[in-house]
Amino acid sequence: MDIHLDDIRLHIEDRGAGRPVVLLHPWGLDSRAFDPHIGPLLEAGHRCITIDRRGHGRSELAMGGYDLDTLSRDVLGVLDHLDLSDVLLVGHSMGGTEAAHVVGGFRSPRVSQLVLSAAPLPCVEARPDRPDGIPRDMLVANREAMSCDLGGWIEANSEGYWGTADAGDWPLATEWTKRRLYETPLPVLLACNSTTVEADLRAELAAITIPTLVIHGDADRSAPLDFTGRQTAALLPNGSLHVIAGGGHGIYTSFAPAWIAAVLEFSRATRR
């Protein structure tokens, strides 16, 4: 169904009853990336809500609003519109950046547990106090490559997305992922990429006190474990790290059973 917030129409799916789980999808894709997990979540007694980010999937193509504050307010708007409480908020990749900002930046009282899956946190871009970050000129060059030949960029960066799993085992998921990226408007991809790689959430992560699970694959090429997941978990006062052996950036598909098992166990074990 579609809901209308102040300046945007967002497509959401709201299924089941029970404790709400809200899922925020990766950069360039949409909420259908989480399709393998809807059934297990419903069977576990959850109410499952997915959101297509503005400019993605079935949501409205806005001309602006792709900064982290606005994107996170969109999520907060959905939580308010549905009047949710005791939410388990799950974000994968860019969705994890949004989820962390909803909790650590906006301090949403509606969220009681947080899952950050393969999130490019805590700070990607090099800074004076982050000398091991990626230099800005390399990040700009990456976006220029997208602009010149998005299809070529997708092909060049798709190897290893599923981790050690054979991409041939996931032909439709692979095709859908590439097609979804290619069909997301280029200005949206570029704006969201800038937002993600320029975010510095180190202080916000350190301020998150609710139970938080970091899920990461040790074969993630897009967000290497030691550069992102381990550092994120170390900053969280009430965080834990779950590493999926052989998992790439697309662990939500290629390691779907292990991924959802970790989420459900975390939900049961740490719920207040």
Secondary structure, DSSP 8 states (H G I E B T S, - for coil): -EEE-SS-EEEEEEE--SEEEEEE--TTS-GGGGHHHHHHHHHTTEEEEEE--TTSTTS---SS--SHHHHHHHHHHHHHHTT--SEEEEEETHHHHHHHHHHHTS--TTEEEEEEES---SB-B-BTTBTTSB-HHHHHHHHHHHHH-HHHHHHHT-TTTTBTS-GGG-HHHHHHHHHHHHHS-HHHHHHHHHHHHH-B-HHHHHT--S-EEEEEETT-SSS-TTTTHHHHHHH-TTEEEEEETTB-TTHHHHTHHHHHHHHHHHHHHH--
